[in-house]
Amino acid sequence: MSSTALEILGWAGSVVLVVSLLQARVVRLRQLNLVASIVLVAYNAMVGVWPMVAVNVAIAVVNVVHLVRLVRTRHDPDTYAAVEVDADGELVAHLLRRHHDDVEAFNPGFRWDGSGPDAIAFVVMRQDETVGLVLVTDRGDGTAEVALDYVVPRFRDFTPGEFVYRRSGVFTDRGFHTVLAPPRMRDLDGHLARVGFTDRDGRRVLDLPAST
């Protein structure tokens, strides 16, 4: 390899490394960091800097271990919990304040009045960390309308929606058989489609199995 190409390889690895550290999403951070460490292993081996080869091999192994763990728990319902909270309580208000700009970006015009008896709120947890917030309005006749389905950036490569809608029982245990998504909600990365929402009469609708 020419010296110019070798230099480009080294710079490329360094750039990917920096970009990886700027990622909010955990899986994406690990993936990019793994790519950077592999590139830097190759570069440092070619220039004969063996201590840096060893360091980057170790970093690559750490990234692989973390990625395997993340993938294994990605669809594990025991990893998550949906905890019902007061719909007009301080915890909901705090999360909405803290993530206001991000919530507004994906839910233009979003407003929430949790004071009514038809308002329901769940905080989604992954082990001890807050993953997201789901706000729902009971429309009657077994129909729930999602006012907000928000996942913090760190966990958007995971599948909390799959747990909430399909495995947690938070909807079916309340007798809901249909869930509606608001038209204003942006379907980030096809999230709603992945958990089973379909277009029907201009609305995105999820049909739930009967509670057993």
C-alpha positions as CSV (number, residue, x, y, z in Angstrom):
1,M,0.0,0.0,0.0
2,S,1.3,3.4,-0.9
3,S,2.1,5.9,1.8
4,T,-0.7,8.2,0.7
5,A,-3.3,5.3,0.9
6,L,-1.9,4.3,4.3
7,E,-2.3,7.8,5.6
8,I,-5.9,8.0,4.3
9,L,-6.6,4.7,6.1
10,G,-5.3,6.1,9.3
11,W,-7.3,9.3,9.0
12,A,-10.4,7.4,8.0
13,G,-10.2,5.3,11.2
14,S,-9.7,8.4,13.3
15,V,-12.7,10.1,11.8
16,V,-14.9,7.1,12.3
17,L,-13.7,6.9,15.9
18,V,-14.7,10.5,16.6
19,V,-18.0,10.1,14.8
20,S,-18.8,7.0,16.9
21,L,-18.3,9.0,20.1
22,L,-20.9,11.6,18.9
23,Q,-23.6,9.0,18.6
24,A,-26.5,9.1,21.1
25,R,-27.8,5.6,20.2
26,V,-25.9,2.9,22.1
27,V,-26.0,0.3,19.3
28,R,-24.8,2.7,16.6
29,L,-22.0,4.0,18.9
30,R,-20.8,0.4,19.4
31,Q,-21.0,-0.5,15.7
32,L,-19.1,2.6,14.5
33,N,-16.5,2.2,17.3
34,L,-16.0,-1.4,16.3
35,V,-15.4,-0.3,12.6
36,A,-13.0,2.4,13.8
37,S,-11.0,0.0,16.0
38,I,-10.7,-2.6,13.1
39,V,-9.5,0.1,10.7
40,L,-7.0,1.3,13.2
41,V,-5.7,-2.2,13.9
42,A,-5.0,-2.6,10.2
43,Y,-3.3,0.9,10.0
44,N,-1.1,0.5,13.1
45,A,-0.1,-3.0,12.0
46,M,1.0,-1.7,8.7
47,V,3.1,1.1,10.3
48,G,4.4,-1.2,13.0
49,V,3.0,0.6,16.0
50,W,2.2,-2.6,18.0
51,P,1.1,-1.1,21.3
52,M,-1.7,0.7,19.4
53,V,-2.5,-2.6,17.6
54,A,-3.0,-4.2,21.0
55,V,-5.1,-1.3,22.3
56,N,-7.4,-1.4,19.3
57,V,-7.8,-5.2,19.3
58,A,-8.9,-4.9,23.0
59,I,-11.4,-2.1,22.1
60,A,-12.7,-4.2,19.2
61,V,-13.3,-7.2,21.6
62,V,-15.0,-5.0,24.1
63,N,-17.3,-3.6,21.4
64,V,-18.2,-7.1,20.1
65,V,-19.0,-8.3,23.7
66,H,-21.3,-5.3,24.3
67,L,-23.0,-5.7,20.9
68,V,-23.7,-9.4,21.5
69,R,-25.2,-8.6,24.9
70,L,-27.3,-5.8,23.4
71,V,-28.6,-7.9,20.6
72,R,-29.4,-10.8,22.9
73,T,-31.6,-8.6,25.2
74,R,-33.1,-6.5,22.4
75,H,-36.3,-8.7,22.1
76,D,-36.2,-10.0,25.7
77,P,-39.5,-9.0,27.5
78,D,-37.8,-9.5,30.8
79,T,-35.5,-6.6,30.0
80,Y,-38.3,-4.1,30.0
81,A,-41.1,-2.9,32.3
82,A,-44.0,-0.6,31.6
83,V,-44.8,1.2,34.8
84,E,-48.1,3.1,35.0
85,V,-47.8,6.6,36.5
86,D,-50.1,9.5,37.2
87,A,-51.0,10.9,33.8
88,D,-50.9,14.5,35.2
89,G,-48.1,13.7,37.7
90,E,-44.8,15.4,38.1
91,L,-42.8,12.5,36.5
92,V,-44.7,12.9,33.2
93,A,-44.3,16.7,33.4
94,H,-40.6,16.3,34.1
95,L,-40.0,14.0,31.1
96,L,-42.0,16.2,28.8
97,R,-40.0,19.3,29.9
98,R,-36.7,17.5,29.6
99,H,-37.3,16.2,26.1
100,H,-39.5,19.0,24.9
101,D,-37.6,19.8,21.7
102,D,-37.2,16.2,20.7
103,V,-40.8,15.4,21.4
104,E,-41.9,18.3,19.3
105,A,-39.7,17.3,16.4
106,F,-41.4,14.0,16.0
107,N,-44.9,15.0,17.2
108,P,-45.5,18.5,15.8
109,G,-48.2,20.4,17.8
110,F,-48.2,17.8,20.6
111,R,-50.2,18.9,23.7
112,W,-51.1,16.8,26.7
113,D,-53.7,17.3,29.4
114,G,-53.5,14.3,31.7
115,S,-56.1,15.5,34.1
116,G,-59.1,13.6,32.7
117,P,-60.2,10.1,33.7
118,D,-59.5,8.8,30.2
119,A,-55.8,9.7,30.3
120,I,-53.3,6.9,30.9
121,A,-49.5,7.2,31.2
122,F,-46.7,4.6,31.2
123,V,-43.0,5.1,31.7
124,V,-41.0,2.4,29.9
125,M,-37.9,1.1,31.8
126,R,-35.0,-1.0,30.6
127,Q,-33.6,-2.4,33.8
128,D,-32.9,0.8,35.9
129,E,-33.0,3.3,33.0
130,T,-35.9,5.3,31.6
131,V,-36.4,4.3,28.0
132,G,-39.5,6.3,27.1
133,L,-42.9,7.5,27.7
134,V,-46.3,6.4,26.4
135,L,-49.3,8.6,26.8
136,V,-52.7,7.2,25.9
137,T,-56.4,8.4,25.8
138,D,-59.2,5.9,26.3
139,R,-61.6,6.5,23.4
140,G,-64.1,3.9,24.7
141,D,-65.4,0.7,23.1
142,G,-62.0,-1.0,23.6
143,T,-60.1,1.7,21.6
144,A,-57.0,3.5,22.9
145,E,-55.5,6.4,21.0
146,V,-51.8,7.0,21.5
147,A,-51.1,10.7,22.2
148,L,-47.3,10.2,22.5
149,D,-45.0,7.2,22.0
150,Y,-41.6,8.6,22.8
151,V,-38.2,6.8,23.1
152,V,-35.1,8.7,24.3
153,P,-32.4,8.8,21.6
154,R,-30.1,6.4,23.5
155,F,-32.5,3.5,23.1
156,R,-33.9,4.0,19.6
157,D,-32.0,1.1,18.3
158,F,-33.8,-1.2,20.7
159,T,-37.4,-2.5,20.5
160,P,-39.3,-1.1,23.5
161,G,-42.4,-0.6,21.2
162,E,-42.5,-4.3,20.5
163,F,-42.6,-4.9,24.3
164,V,-45.2,-2.2,25.0
165,Y,-47.7,-3.0,22.3
166,R,-47.2,-6.8,22.0
167,R,-45.9,-8.3,25.2
168,S,-46.4,-6.0,28.2
169,G,-50.2,-6.5,28.4
170,V,-50.7,-2.8,29.3
171,F,-53.3,-2.4,26.6
172,T,-55.0,-5.8,26.6
173,D,-55.2,-6.0,30.4
174,R,-57.3,-2.9,30.2
175,G,-59.6,-4.4,27.7
176,F,-58.3,-2.5,24.7
177,H,-58.4,-4.4,21.4
178,T,-57.6,-1.5,19.0
179,V,-54.9,1.1,19.3
180,L,-54.8,4.3,17.1
181,A,-51.8,6.3,16.3
182,P,-52.3,10.1,15.8
183,P,-51.8,11.3,12.2
184,R,-49.3,14.0,13.3
185,M,-46.9,11.3,14.8
186,R,-43.9,10.7,12.6
187,D,-43.1,7.0,12.1
188,L,-39.5,7.2,13.0
189,D,-37.5,4.4,11.2
190,G,-40.7,2.5,10.5
191,H,-41.3,1.9,14.2
192,L,-45.1,1.8,14.1
193,A,-45.1,-0.5,11.1
194,R,-42.7,-2.9,12.8
195,V,-44.9,-3.3,15.8
196,G,-47.9,-4.0,13.6
197,F,-49.7,-0.7,12.9
198,T,-51.4,-0.7,9.4
199,D,-53.0,2.1,7.4
200,R,-56.8,1.9,7.5
201,D,-59.2,4.6,6.4
202,G,-56.5,7.2,6.7
203,R,-55.5,6.1,10.2
204,R,-52.7,3.9,11.5
205,V,-54.3,1.1,13.5
206,L,-53.0,-1.8,15.6
207,D,-55.3,-4.7,16.3
208,L,-54.5,-6.5,19.5
209,P,-55.1,-10.1,20.5
210,A,-57.8,-10.8,23.0
211,S,-56.5,-10.8,26.6
212,T,-56.3,-14.3,28.1
